């Protein structure tokens, strides 16, 4: 069975674009009680620090999505990074320009 709260929390954190948020922010956005929230956050913070998707600041109150978490969210939600979208658009634009120039030389 798929953990819907896991995906909702991952999406919530990804939407913050690397910005910080609190447990209360997640709790309010997803309408979770504090016990359920802490239970869900365990999935994001395994014992091995390099496997963490969500980590906390020194004070422990503010959370943020780690780079590994950003990559996981992009893979799961099939989100392409901005530079990849821009590259595809640039290639399409260059192809269109080349096509127009080609048509001009034919006529």
Helices and strands as residue ranges (DSSP letters): H 4-15, E 21-22, H 23-30, H 34-41, G 42-44, G 49-51, E 54-56, E 62-65, H 67-76, H 82-106
